[in-house]
Amino acid sequence: DTKFSGNITAQDLQLSLTNKKDLTLSTKLNIDDMNLSLNADFKASANIKATKLMLKLVDDTLKLSTETEITSGHLNLGDNKMVDASPRVELTLQLPLKDPSSMTYEGSVTVSDARVKGFPMTELVKNIELDADFKTDAVTVNALTINALNTDLRANGTISNFKNPLVSMSAEANDLNLSRIKEIIPSLI
């Protein structure tokens, strides 16, 4: 049972129709106190501010472009698995209506001070920060920082070909507390 609620406001709304078939909608959009429930296990809440939102329907292709900031984001995935974050997303998407499987997209995401709960060993992780670029079949992690066991772990790299993933990542950390790691995972040391 899907449910959606929120206070939606639009500013600078522009709508145009050309050639009797091409449609363009441009606006700034705010959704305050947004709540989304797709089923009993998947729930999301946030405040969403799209400083740029453009939808175009041209030659049977839907084009979306947005710059969006999400604050107080909370994602509940069921089984007490949760993510709290405030990401900033830039996205460009093209969806051919006659062939949805050939959809393409690209953009970027930045996240500061994200937190995860309910996944293995997440009680040890805090302060997740991410700067990444993505496209239809690849992600470039420009910078990922995770604080675990009072140590900042930093990584960057790429993941491509999602059907048969190719991962090229590098990671580093300063001041590893090996005695603390041994307390948590004695078989590693």
C-alpha positions in Angstrom: 0.0 0.0 0.0 1.7 3.2 -1.2 1.2 6.4 0.7 2.6 9.9 0.1 2.2 13.1 2.1 3.9 16.4 2.3 3.5 20.2 1.9 4.3 20.9 -1.7 5.0 24.4 -3.0 6.2 25.5 -6.5 7.8 28.8 -7.5 8.6 30.3 -10.9 6.4 27.7 -12.6 6.7 27.8 -16.4 4.8 25.5 -18.8 5.2 25.6 -22.6 3.8 23.6 -25.5 5.5 23.7 -28.9 4.9 21.9 -32.1 1.6 20.7 -30.6 3.5 17.8 -28.9 6.6 19.0 -27.1 6.0 20.0 -23.5 8.3 21.7 -21.1 7.8 22.3 -17.4 10.3 24.3 -15.4 10.0 25.2 -11.7 11.5 25.4 -8.2 9.9 22.9 -5.9 9.8 22.4 -2.2 8.3 19.4 -0.4 8.3 19.9 3.3 7.5 17.1 5.8 7.5 14.5 3.0 6.6 11.0 4.0 6.6 8.1 1.6 5.6 4.5 2.4 5.8 1.9 -0.4 5.0 -1.0 1.9 5.3 -2.0 5.6 9.1 -2.3 5.3 10.1 0.7 3.1 9.5 4.2 4.4 11.2 7.5 3.8 10.9 11.0 5.2 12.6 14.2 4.3 12.5 17.9 3.4 13.2 18.3 -0.3 14.2 21.5 -2.1 14.7 21.4 -5.9 16.3 24.7 -6.8 16.0 23.6 -10.4 13.5 21.1 -11.8 12.9 20.8 -15.6 10.8 18.2 -17.3 10.6 18.0 -21.1 8.7 15.7 -23.4 10.4 15.9 -26.8 10.0 13.4 -29.6 8.6 10.7 -27.3 11.5 11.1 -24.9 11.0 12.3 -21.3 14.0 14.4 -20.1 14.5 15.4 -16.5 17.1 17.7 -15.1 17.2 18.6 -11.4 19.4 20.1 -8.7 18.0 18.9 -5.4 18.9 19.2 -1.7 17.4 16.7 0.8 17.5 17.6 4.5 16.6 15.5 7.5 16.4 12.5 5.2 15.5 9.2 6.9 15.2 5.9 5.0 13.7 2.8 6.8 14.4 -0.4 4.9 12.8 -2.8 7.3 14.5 -5.2 9.8 15.7 -2.1 11.8 17.9 -1.1 8.8 18.0 2.7 8.5 19.9 5.4 6.8 19.9 9.1 7.9 21.4 11.6 5.5 21.1 15.0 3.9 22.3 14.5 0.3 22.6 17.0 -2.5 21.9 15.5 -5.9 22.3 16.7 -9.5 20.6 14.5 -12.0 19.9 14.4 -15.8 17.8 11.6 -17.1 16.5 10.7 -20.5 13.7 8.1 -20.8 12.6 7.1 -24.3 8.9 6.3 -23.8 8.8 3.7 -26.6 11.9 1.9 -25.2 12.2 2.5 -21.4 15.0 -0.1 -21.1 17.3 2.3 -22.9 17.0 5.0 -20.2 20.2 6.9 -19.5 21.1 9.1 -16.6 24.1 11.0 -15.1 24.8 13.2 -12.2 26.5 13.7 -8.9 25.7 13.2 -5.2 27.3 14.7 -2.1 26.6 13.6 1.4 27.9 14.8 4.8 27.4 13.3 8.2 25.4 10.3 7.1 24.6 7.5 9.5 23.5 3.9 9.0 21.9 1.6 11.5 20.9 -2.1 11.6 23.6 -3.4 9.1 26.5 -5.6 10.4 28.9 -3.6 12.5 27.3 -0.2 11.8 27.4 0.6 15.5 31.1 1.2 14.8 30.5 3.5 11.9 29.7 7.2 12.0 30.2 10.4 9.9 29.9 9.0 6.4 30.8 11.6 3.8 30.6 11.0 0.0 31.3 12.9 -3.2 30.5 10.8 -6.2 29.6 11.1 -9.9 27.4 8.6 -11.6 26.1 7.6 -15.0 24.0 4.8 -16.5 26.5 2.1 -15.9 29.2 3.5 -13.7 30.0 5.3 -10.5 33.1 7.4 -9.7 33.7 7.8 -6.0 35.7 11.0 -5.9 35.9 10.9 -2.1 34.4 8.6 0.6 35.2 9.0 4.2 33.9 6.8 7.0 34.8 7.1 10.6 35.1 3.7 12.2 36.7 2.8 15.5 37.7 6.5 15.8 39.7 6.2 12.6 38.9 8.0 9.3 39.0 5.6 6.4 39.2 7.3 3.0 38.5 5.7 -0.4 38.1 6.7 -4.0 37.7 4.8 -7.3 35.3 3.5 -9.8 32.7 0.9 -10.2 31.6 0.2 -13.8 29.5 -2.4 -15.8 26.8 -3.0 -13.2 25.8 -6.3 -14.8 29.3 -7.7 -14.4 30.9 -5.2 -12.0 34.5 -4.0 -12.4 35.7 -2.3 -9.2 38.9 -0.2 -9.0 39.2 1.4 -5.6 42.0 2.6 -3.3 41.7 3.2 0.4 43.8 4.6 3.2 43.7 5.3 6.9 45.8 7.0 9.4 46.3 5.9 13.0 44.7 2.5 13.0 44.0 1.3 16.5 44.9 -2.4 16.0 44.0 -3.3 19.6 40.5 -1.9 19.1 40.1 -3.8 15.8 41.3 -7.0 17.6 38.6 -6.5 20.3 35.9 -6.4 17.6 37.2 -8.9 15.1 39.8 -11.1 16.8 40.2 -13.4 13.8 41.6 -10.6 11.7 44.7 -10.0 13.8 
